[in-house]
Structures are given as C-alpha cells and as structure tokens.
C-alpha cells in the first residue's frame, strides 16, 4: 500500500527484486495517465489490473509487446449510471435547468409558457448501444410507459424494437447514446447525424466525447433542440444557455457502485494471481 502523494516512479519496492508481481492501480493515483515508461522498469510484471472500466488512459504499447495482460473492471456502476441518465431526462423534460438558473420564478401570466415541460409517458425513446447501461435505461423507460427502440452495431436478442440509426435520430423524443467511446464510435454522431434530431427532442449523454458537444449546445441555444444533458466541468452548470443539464462526472457515484468496484477489483487481482484474466482488454 503506497501513499497517494507518492508518485508511482518513487515506489522503490515496486522496482526491486525479481519475483512476479501485479501492478494494481486506481486511475486517480496516477492522474488518469499511465505511460509505458511508468511501468517499463517493473521487473517480472505479469499483469496490470486497473480499478476502472475506462482504459484509454493507459499506454498499453509496451504491455502488448511483452504480452502483459491489462484488465479492467466492468459493469460495477451500470445501474447507477442508468439512473443518473433517467434523472437527467426527468429534469430536462420539465426544464429544471432553466428554472434553477432563473432562480425559480413564478409568474402565471407568462412563466408557464417559458418553463412548460413535456410528459414522458408515451414518448419514444431511442437508445444507441444496447449494452449493460443501455439495457438498464431501456428497462426504466419501459416501466414509465415509454416506447423503447434501439440501434446497436451488433445483433441483440432483445424484446425492444430495432431501428436504423437515422430513423432513431429522426423520430425519437428522447435519445440516449450509450456506446463505449472508441475510435469507431467517436465518428458516428457527426453534425449531419445530429441535424436529424427533431427540435422537440431531448439528448442525454452519459459518455463524454462521443460527439461535438459544442455543436449540440448551439442547437439548444438556437431552439433546434429542446434539451441536452451531459458531463461538464465542475461548477459550470450556469455557464450554459437554455435547457442544458451540465453536471460533473457523478453518474457512477453511489454507495453500491463504489462497493461493487472494490469487490470486482479485488476479484480481478485474485484471478490474475492465478494467471486468469477474464476482463483482459489487450
């Protein structure tokens, strides 16, 4: 166990001796950046086990070259993230961001028009990527009496209706992009695709960096999109004009998901010590 203020390269014990070892890291410890140089001199390294689902913060070039497994943890916060997405949907549907920024005015002569919301029951939900999080969102929306459809890059054995990506964007009242961020998904939702979304729709994003967020913010300013929820910098909520829910990365933060992350990380370490790497990503 090393102190959080101690840089990885200063952990002398990690670089001494010749017995096999695992490098088990919480990404916060290294500021969400692990370079090949950080672990290049670790002797007899048999695996890197990280306490996060994301792994784009790891330079795995050397690990790949030396056949060192890199393992993440998975699905520990899927329910928490899905519920946060649903919370954003509720708030955007009732224009809560506008009310917050305007300090909750109440003038029945005019405010009921400015802050009028939409009812969600019966609305059409489009989920882009029906994985663990997308499925949890779909289940919640179906329970609210909403009509759920999805698009996915791979076939899904699902009871929900499948639609093409263009059709989903054109006709959905609420849209949830839930794909993992990678080279292919980051090029899917282009400006042309975003322009297909109807002006009365709400876009809720729980994955940062999937599309041009500045472009969508402009859509809200121009009243070509009813509402947008996304992850933003801390304390920036009031910086965005219109019906925009902009909160920092709290989606995963529940007591349950934090407990799950520790359990799954520990399980991954134990399995790696037995040369088993079921969550290997390289």
C-alpha positions as CSV (number, residue, x, y, z in Angstrom):
1,X,0.0,0.0,0.0
2,X,1.5,3.3,-1.1
3,X,0.7,6.9,0.0
4,X,-1.5,8.7,-2.5
5,X,1.0,11.6,-2.6
6,X,3.8,9.4,-3.6
7,X,4.4,9.2,-7.4
8,X,4.5,5.7,-8.9
9,X,8.1,6.1,-10.0
10,X,9.1,6.8,-6.4
11,X,7.7,3.5,-5.1
12,X,11.0,1.8,-4.8
13,X,9.6,-1.5,-3.6
14,X,7.8,-1.9,-6.9
15,X,11.1,-1.9,-8.9
16,X,13.1,-4.1,-6.6
17,X,13.6,-7.9,-6.6
18,X,12.8,-10.4,-9.3
19,X,9.6,-12.1,-8.1
20,X,6.5,-11.9,-10.2
21,X,4.2,-9.0,-9.4
22,X,0.9,-7.4,-10.4
23,X,0.5,-3.6,-10.9
24,X,-2.9,-2.8,-9.4
25,X,-3.9,0.8,-9.9
26,X,-6.7,3.2,-9.1
27,X,-6.5,5.7,-12.0
28,X,-6.8,8.6,-9.6
29,X,-3.5,7.6,-8.2
30,X,-1.7,8.4,-11.5
31,X,-3.9,11.2,-12.6
32,X,-5.6,9.1,-15.2
33,X,-2.5,8.7,-17.2
34,X,-0.2,5.6,-17.2
35,X,2.6,5.7,-19.8
36,X,4.8,2.8,-20.9
37,X,7.7,4.5,-19.1
38,X,5.8,4.3,-15.8
39,X,5.9,0.5,-15.8
40,X,8.8,-0.3,-18.2
41,X,11.2,-1.0,-15.3
42,X,8.9,-3.1,-13.2
43,X,10.6,-6.5,-13.1
44,X,8.6,-9.7,-13.7
45,X,5.4,-7.8,-14.4
46,X,2.7,-10.4,-15.0
47,X,-0.3,-8.1,-15.2
48,X,-1.8,-4.6,-14.8
49,X,-5.2,-4.5,-13.0
50,X,-7.0,-1.2,-13.0
51,X,-9.9,-0.1,-10.9
52,X,-11.9,1.5,-13.8
53,X,-13.9,0.5,-16.8
54,X,-12.2,3.1,-19.0
55,X,-8.8,2.1,-20.2
56,X,-8.0,4.8,-22.7
57,X,-5.8,6.5,-20.1
58,X,-3.3,3.6,-20.3
59,X,-0.5,3.4,-22.9
60,X,-0.6,-0.3,-23.5
61,X,2.1,-0.4,-26.2
62,X,4.8,-2.0,-24.1
63,X,2.3,-4.3,-22.4
64,X,1.1,-5.5,-25.8
65,X,4.7,-6.1,-26.9
66,X,5.6,-8.0,-23.8
67,X,2.3,-9.9,-23.6
68,X,1.4,-8.4,-20.3
69,X,-2.4,-8.5,-19.7
70,X,-4.2,-5.3,-18.9
71,X,-7.5,-5.9,-17.1
72,X,-10.3,-3.5,-16.1
73,X,-13.5,-3.9,-14.1
74,X,-16.9,-3.9,-15.7
75,X,-20.5,-3.2,-15.0
76,X,-19.9,-2.2,-11.4
77,X,-21.9,1.1,-11.9
78,X,-24.2,0.3,-14.8
79,X,-27.4,0.7,-12.7
80,X,-26.1,3.9,-11.1
81,X,-25.2,5.5,-14.5
82,X,-28.6,4.4,-16.0
83,X,-30.4,6.0,-13.1
84,X,-28.4,9.2,-13.4
85,X,-29.4,9.3,-17.1
86,X,-33.0,8.9,-16.2
87,X,-32.7,11.7,-13.6
88,X,-31.3,14.0,-16.3
89,X,-34.2,13.0,-18.6
90,X,-36.8,14.0,-15.9
91,X,-35.1,17.3,-15.2
92,X,-34.8,18.2,-18.9
93,X,-38.3,17.2,-19.6
94,X,-39.5,19.8,-17.0
95,X,-36.9,22.4,-17.9
96,X,-35.4,22.3,-14.4
97,X,-32.1,23.7,-15.7
98,X,-33.9,26.9,-16.8
99,X,-35.7,27.1,-13.5
100,X,-32.5,26.7,-11.5
101,X,-30.6,29.3,-13.5
102,X,-33.6,31.8,-13.3
103,X,-33.9,31.1,-9.5
104,X,-37.4,29.5,-9.8
105,X,-39.6,32.5,-10.8
106,X,-43.3,32.1,-10.7
107,X,-45.5,34.4,-12.8
108,X,-48.6,32.6,-14.1
109,X,-49.1,35.4,-16.6
110,X,-46.1,34.3,-18.7
111,X,-43.8,31.8,-17.0
112,X,-46.0,28.7,-17.6
113,X,-45.2,29.1,-21.3
114,X,-41.5,29.7,-20.9
115,X,-40.9,26.8,-18.5
116,X,-43.5,24.4,-19.8
117,X,-42.4,20.8,-19.8
118,X,-43.3,17.6,-21.6
119,X,-44.9,14.5,-20.2
120,X,-42.8,11.4,-20.7
121,X,-45.4,8.6,-20.7
122,X,-46.0,7.5,-24.3
123,X,-42.9,9.3,-25.6
124,X,-40.5,7.5,-27.9
125,X,-37.1,6.6,-26.5
126,X,-34.1,5.9,-28.8
127,X,-31.1,4.1,-27.3
128,X,-27.9,4.0,-29.2
129,X,-26.0,1.0,-28.0
130,X,-27.9,-1.7,-26.1
131,X,-25.2,-2.8,-23.6
132,X,-25.5,-3.0,-19.9
133,X,-26.2,0.7,-19.3
134,X,-28.4,1.0,-22.4
135,X,-30.5,-2.0,-21.3
136,X,-30.9,-0.6,-17.8
137,X,-32.1,2.7,-19.3
138,X,-34.5,0.8,-21.6
139,X,-36.0,-1.1,-18.7
140,X,-36.6,2.0,-16.7
141,X,-38.1,3.9,-19.6
142,X,-40.4,0.9,-20.4
143,X,-41.6,1.0,-16.8
144,X,-42.5,4.6,-17.3
145,X,-44.8,3.7,-20.2
146,X,-42.4,5.0,-22.8
147,X,-41.9,3.4,-26.2
148,X,-38.4,2.0,-26.4
149,X,-36.4,1.4,-29.6
150,X,-32.7,0.8,-30.1
151,X,-29.8,0.7,-32.5
152,X,-26.7,-1.3,-31.9
153,X,-23.7,-2.2,-34.0
154,X,-24.1,-5.9,-33.1
155,X,-27.2,-8.1,-33.1
156,X,-29.1,-8.2,-29.8
157,X,-31.5,-10.8,-28.6
158,X,-33.9,-8.1,-27.4
159,X,-37.6,-7.6,-27.0
160,X,-37.2,-4.0,-27.9
161,X,-37.9,-2.7,-31.4
162,X,-34.8,-2.3,-33.6
163,X,-34.5,0.8,-35.8
164,X,-31.8,2.1,-38.1
165,X,-29.6,4.9,-36.6
166,X,-31.0,7.5,-38.9
167,X,-34.6,6.5,-38.2
168,X,-33.9,6.5,-34.4
169,X,-32.5,10.0,-34.6
170,X,-35.3,11.4,-36.7
171,X,-38.2,10.0,-34.7
172,X,-37.2,9.7,-31.1
173,X,-38.4,12.1,-28.4
174,X,-35.6,11.2,-26.0
175,X,-32.2,9.9,-27.3
176,X,-29.6,8.2,-25.1
177,X,-26.2,7.5,-26.8
178,X,-24.7,4.8,-24.5
179,X,-21.9,3.3,-26.6
180,X,-18.4,2.9,-25.3
181,X,-16.1,5.6,-26.5
182,X,-13.5,4.3,-29.1
183,X,-12.2,5.3,-32.5
184,X,-15.2,4.0,-34.3
185,X,-18.0,5.3,-32.1
186,X,-16.4,8.8,-31.9
187,X,-17.0,9.2,-35.7
188,X,-20.7,8.0,-35.7
189,X,-22.7,11.0,-34.5
190,X,-21.5,13.6,-37.0
191,X,-23.0,17.0,-37.4
192,X,-25.2,15.6,-40.2
193,X,-26.5,12.9,-37.9
194,X,-27.2,15.3,-35.1
195,X,-29.1,17.5,-37.5
196,X,-31.6,14.7,-38.0
197,X,-32.8,15.1,-34.4
198,X,-36.2,16.8,-34.1
199,X,-36.3,20.2,-32.4
200,X,-38.7,18.9,-29.7
201,X,-36.3,16.1,-28.6
202,X,-34.0,15.7,-25.7
203,X,-30.5,14.3,-26.0
204,X,-29.0,12.7,-22.8
205,X,-25.3,11.7,-23.0
206,X,-23.6,9.7,-20.2
207,X,-20.4,9.1,-22.2
208,X,-18.2,12.1,-22.6
209,X,-16.6,12.8,-26.0
210,X,-18.9,10.8,-28.3
211,X,-19.8,13.8,-30.4
212,X,-19.3,17.5,-30.8
213,X,-20.9,18.8,-27.6
214,X,-20.3,22.4,-28.6
215,X,-22.4,21.8,-31.7
216,X,-25.3,20.4,-29.6
217,X,-25.1,23.3,-27.1
218,X,-25.5,25.6,-30.1
219,X,-28.6,23.6,-31.2
220,X,-30.2,24.3,-27.8
221,X,-29.3,28.0,-28.0
222,X,-30.9,28.1,-31.4
223,X,-34.0,26.3,-30.2
224,X,-33.4,23.4,-32.6
225,X,-33.1,21.0,-29.7
226,X,-35.4,21.1,-26.6
227,X,-32.8,19.9,-24.1
228,X,-29.3,18.4,-23.6
229,X,-27.8,16.6,-20.6
230,X,-24.1,15.8,-20.5
231,X,-21.0,15.7,-18.3
232,X,-19.3,19.0,-17.9
233,X,-16.6,20.7,-15.9
234,X,-17.3,21.2,-12.2
235,X,-19.2,24.3,-11.2
236,X,-20.1,25.2,-14.8
237,X,-23.8,24.5,-14.7
238,X,-24.8,28.1,-15.1
239,X,-22.4,28.7,-17.9
240,X,-24.7,27.0,-20.5
241,X,-27.7,28.8,-22.0
242,X,-31.1,27.3,-22.1
243,X,-32.3,23.9,-21.1
244,X,-28.9,22.3,-20.5
245,X,-28.1,19.9,-17.6
246,X,-24.4,20.2,-17.2
247,X,-23.0,18.4,-14.1
248,X,-19.6,16.8,-13.5
249,X,-19.0,13.1,-13.6
250,X,-21.3,12.0,-10.7
251,X,-23.2,9.4,-12.7
252,X,-21.4,6.4,-11.2
253,X,-21.2,7.7,-7.6
254,X,-23.4,5.6,-5.4
255,X,-22.5,3.6,-2.3
256,X,-23.5,0.5,-4.1
257,X,-21.3,1.1,-7.2
258,X,-18.3,2.1,-5.0
259,X,-18.7,-1.2,-3.1
260,X,-19.1,-3.1,-6.3
261,X,-15.9,-1.6,-7.8
262,X,-13.8,-2.7,-4.8
263,X,-15.2,-6.2,-4.9
264,X,-14.7,-6.5,-8.7
265,X,-11.2,-5.1,-8.5
266,X,-10.2,-7.5,-5.7
267,X,-11.7,-10.4,-7.6
268,X,-9.6,-9.4,-10.7
269,X,-6.5,-9.3,-8.6
270,X,-7.1,-12.7,-7.1
271,X,-7.8,-14.2,-10.6
272,X,-4.7,-12.6,-12.0
273,X,-2.6,-14.1,-9.3
274,X,-3.8,-17.5,-10.7
275,X,-3.0,-16.4,-14.2
276,X,-6.7,-15.9,-15.1
277,X,-7.6,-12.7,-16.9
278,X,-11.3,-12.7,-17.8
279,X,-11.5,-8.9,-18.2
280,X,-8.4,-8.6,-20.3
281,X,-8.6,-5.7,-22.7
282,X,-5.4,-6.1,-24.7
